[in-house]
Amino acid sequence: MSNSVTKVVNAVQIMRDARADISAKVASMSVDEQNEWLRADPPTDPTLLRLFTLAAQQGAAPDEPHR
């Protein structure tokens, strides 16, 4: 009996690729542009949608200069 496992999906690499893609898209965006981008395609996952809704109700804190 063989104990070899064939890896079909590399979830870690998929996540890293998605993160890199998103980072590249938002790197040059202002905060307002990022907010518009996020609102343009709301999540379909109920948990993420709830988090988006709660975040929108709280409003964004003003940007402060880094010290």
Backbone as JSON Lines, residues from 0, in Angstrom:
{"i":0,"aa":"M","n":[0.85,-1.18,0.0],"ca":[0.0,0.0,0.0],"c":[0.89,1.23,0.0]}
{"i":1,"aa":"S","n":[0.59,2.17,-0.86],"ca":[1.39,3.38,-1.0],"c":[0.81,4.5,-0.15]}
{"i":2,"aa":"N","n":[1.69,5.26,0.5],"ca":[1.26,6.39,1.32],"c":[1.41,7.71,0.59]}
{"i":3,"aa":"S","n":[1.72,7.66,-0.69],"ca":[1.9,8.89,-1.44],"c":[0.57,9.6,-1.63]}
{"i":4,"aa":"V","n":[0.63,10.92,-1.56],"ca":[-0.58,11.73,-1.73],"c":[-0.33,12.7,-2.89]}
{"i":5,"aa":"T","n":[-1.25,12.75,-3.78],"ca":[-1.15,13.69,-4.89],"c":[-1.89,14.96,-4.51]}
{"i":6,"aa":"K","n":[-1.16,16.05,-4.51],"ca":[-1.76,17.33,-4.15],"c":[-2.42,17.93,-5.38]}
{"i":7,"aa":"V","n":[-3.73,18.08,-5.32],"ca":[-4.48,18.59,-6.46],"c":[-4.6,20.1,-6.38]}
{"i":8,"aa":"V","n":[-4.86,20.62,-5.18],"ca":[-5.06,22.05,-4.99],"c":[-4.05,22.55,-3.96]}
{"i":9,"aa":"N","n":[-3.34,23.6,-4.31],"ca":[-2.41,24.23,-3.37],"c":[-3.08,25.49,-2.86]}
{"i":10,"aa":"A","n":[-3.83,25.36,-1.76],"ca":[-4.61,26.48,-1.21],"c":[-3.72,27.64,-0.77]}
{"i":11,"aa":"V","n":[-2.56,27.34,-0.24],"ca":[-1.65,28.39,0.21],"c":[-1.21,29.24,-0.99]}
{"i":12,"aa":"Q","n":[-0.86,28.59,-2.08],"ca":[-0.41,29.34,-3.27],"c":[-1.56,30.14,-3.86]}
{"i":13,"aa":"I","n":[-2.77,29.58,-3.85],"ca":[-3.94,30.3,-4.36],"c":[-4.16,31.56,-3.53]}
{"i":14,"aa":"M","n":[-4.05,31.45,-2.21],"ca":[-4.23,32.61,-1.34],"c":[-3.14,33.65,-1.57]}
{"i":15,"aa":"R","n":[-1.91,33.21,-1.71],"ca":[-0.81,34.15,-1.96],"c":[-0.98,34.87,-3.29]}
{"i":16,"aa":"D","n":[-1.41,34.15,-4.31],"ca":[-1.63,34.76,-5.62],"c":[-2.76,35.79,-5.56]}
{"i":17,"aa":"A","n":[-3.84,35.44,-4.87],"ca":[-4.97,36.37,-4.73],"c":[-4.54,37.62,-3.97]}
{"i":18,"aa":"R","n":[-3.79,37.44,-2.89],"ca":[-3.32,38.57,-2.1],"c":[-2.41,39.48,-2.93]}
{"i":19,"aa":"A","n":[-1.52,38.89,-3.71],"ca":[-0.61,39.68,-4.55],"c":[-1.4,40.45,-5.61]}
{"i":20,"aa":"D","n":[-2.4,39.82,-6.2],"ca":[-3.23,40.47,-7.2],"c":[-3.97,41.66,-6.61]}
{"i":21,"aa":"I","n":[-4.59,41.47,-5.45],"ca":[-5.33,42.55,-4.8],"c":[-4.38,43.67,-4.39]}
{"i":22,"aa":"S","n":[-3.24,43.33,-3.84],"ca":[-2.26,44.35,-3.43],"c":[-1.81,45.19,-4.61]}
{"i":23,"aa":"A","n":[-1.6,44.55,-5.75],"ca":[-1.19,45.29,-6.94],"c":[-2.29,46.24,-7.41]}
{"i":24,"aa":"K","n":[-3.54,45.8,-7.31],"ca":[-4.66,46.65,-7.75],"c":[-4.83,47.87,-6.86]}
{"i":25,"aa":"V","n":[-4.7,47.72,-5.55],"ca":[-5.01,48.83,-4.64],"c":[-3.79,49.66,-4.25]}
{"i":26,"aa":"A","n":[-2.62,49.28,-4.68],"ca":[-1.39,49.97,-4.27],"c":[-1.41,51.46,-4.61]}
{"i":27,"aa":"S","n":[-1.93,51.81,-5.77],"ca":[-1.91,53.21,-6.18],"c":[-3.24,53.92,-5.96]}
{"i":28,"aa":"M","n":[-4.19,53.24,-5.32],"ca":[-5.52,53.84,-5.1],"c":[-5.54,54.65,-3.82]}
{"i":29,"aa":"S","n":[-6.35,55.71,-3.84],"ca":[-6.6,56.46,-2.61],"c":[-7.59,55.66,-1.77]}
{"i":30,"aa":"V","n":[-7.8,56.1,-0.55],"ca":[-8.75,55.4,0.33],"c":[-10.15,55.43,-0.27]}
{"i":31,"aa":"D","n":[-10.53,56.58,-0.83],"ca":[-11.86,56.67,-1.45],"c":[-11.99,55.73,-2.64]}
{"i":32,"aa":"E","n":[-10.95,55.63,-3.45],"ca":[-10.97,54.72,-4.59],"c":[-11.04,53.27,-4.12]}
{"i":33,"aa":"Q","n":[-10.33,52.94,-3.05],"ca":[-10.39,51.58,-2.51],"c":[-11.8,51.27,-2.01]}
{"i":34,"aa":"N","n":[-12.42,52.23,-1.34],"ca":[-13.79,52.01,-0.85],"c":[-14.76,51.81,-2.0]}
{"i":35,"aa":"E","n":[-14.63,52.6,-3.07],"ca":[-15.48,52.43,-4.24],"c":[-15.25,51.06,-4.87]}
{"i":36,"aa":"W","n":[-14.0,50.64,-4.95],"ca":[-13.66,49.34,-5.53],"c":[-14.29,48.21,-4.71]}
{"i":37,"aa":"L","n":[-14.23,48.33,-3.39],"ca":[-14.82,47.29,-2.53],"c":[-16.35,47.26,-2.67]}
{"i":38,"aa":"R","n":[-16.97,48.42,-2.76],"ca":[-18.43,48.48,-2.86],"c":[-18.94,48.06,-4.23]}
{"i":39,"aa":"A","n":[-18.09,48.1,-5.24],"ca":[-18.52,47.76,-6.6],"c":[-18.88,46.29,-6.74]}
{"i":40,"aa":"D","n":[-18.31,45.44,-5.91],"ca":[-18.56,44.0,-6.0],"c":[-18.74,43.44,-4.6]}
{"i":41,"aa":"P","n":[-19.94,43.63,-4.0],"ca":[-20.15,43.16,-2.63],"c":[-20.01,41.64,-2.52]}
{"i":42,"aa":"P","n":[-19.57,41.16,-1.37],"ca":[-19.37,39.72,-1.2],"c":[-20.7,38.97,-1.21]}
{"i":43,"aa":"T","n":[-20.66,37.74,-1.65],"ca":[-21.85,36.89,-1.63],"c":[-21.89,36.02,-0.38]}
{"i":44,"aa":"D","n":[-20.73,35.88,0.27],"ca":[-20.67,35.11,1.51],"c":[-21.42,35.87,2.6]}
{"i":45,"aa":"P","n":[-22.38,35.23,3.3],"ca":[-23.18,35.93,4.3],"c":[-22.36,36.54,5.45]}
{"i":46,"aa":"T","n":[-21.31,35.85,5.87],"ca":[-20.48,36.37,6.96],"c":[-19.72,37.62,6.51]}
{"i":47,"aa":"L","n":[-19.13,37.58,5.33],"ca":[-18.42,38.75,4.81],"c":[-19.38,39.9,4.56]}
{"i":48,"aa":"L","n":[-20.56,39.6,4.05],"ca":[-21.55,40.65,3.8],"c":[-21.95,41.32,5.11]}
{"i":49,"aa":"R","n":[-22.11,40.54,6.15],"ca":[-22.44,41.1,7.48],"c":[-21.32,42.0,7.97]}
{"i":50,"aa":"L","n":[-20.06,41.57,7.8],"ca":[-18.93,42.4,8.21],"c":[-18.88,43.69,7.41]}
{"i":51,"aa":"F","n":[-19.12,43.62,6.1],"ca":[-19.15,44.83,5.28],"c":[-20.22,45.79,5.76]}
{"i":52,"aa":"T","n":[-21.39,45.25,6.07],"ca":[-22.51,46.08,6.53],"c":[-22.18,46.74,7.86]}
{"i":53,"aa":"L","n":[-21.63,45.98,8.79],"ca":[-21.26,46.56,10.09],"c":[-20.18,47.62,9.93]}
{"i":54,"aa":"A","n":[-19.21,47.38,9.08],"ca":[-18.14,48.35,8.85],"c":[-18.71,49.63,8.25]}
{"i":55,"aa":"A","n":[-19.66,49.51,7.35],"ca":[-20.26,50.69,6.72],"c":[-21.05,51.5,7.75]}
{"i":56,"aa":"Q","n":[-21.69,50.84,8.69],"ca":[-22.44,51.54,9.72],"c":[-21.53,52.32,10.66]}
{"i":57,"aa":"Q","n":[-20.35,51.79,10.92],"ca":[-19.42,52.45,11.82],"c":[-18.75,53.65,11.17]}
{"i":58,"aa":"G","n":[-18.58,53.62,9.89],"ca":[-17.89,54.69,9.19],"c":[-16.39,54.53,9.35]}
{"i":59,"aa":"A","n":[-15.67,55.2,8.51],"ca":[-14.21,55.1,8.53],"c":[-13.62,56.17,9.42]}
{"i":60,"aa":"A","n":[-12.58,55.83,10.12],"ca":[-11.84,56.81,10.92],"c":[-11.04,57.68,9.98]}
{"i":61,"aa":"P","n":[-10.88,58.95,10.33],"ca":[-10.09,59.82,9.46],"c":[-8.63,59.37,9.42]}
{"i":62,"aa":"D","n":[-8.02,59.57,8.27],"ca":[-6.61,59.24,8.14],"c":[-5.78,60.21,8.98]}
{"i":63,"aa":"E","n":[-4.84,59.66,9.71],"ca":[-3.94,60.48,10.51],"c":[-2.52,60.25,10.03]}
{"i":64,"aa":"P","n":[-1.7,61.28,10.07],"ca":[-0.31,61.08,9.66],"c":[0.4,60.1,10.6]}
{"i":65,"aa":"H","n":[1.27,59.3,10.01],"ca":[2.06,58.35,10.81],"c":[3.1,59.1,11.61]}
{"i":66,"aa":"R","n":[3.32,58.66,12.81],"ca":[4.33,59.31,13.66],"c":[5.57,58.51,13.71]}
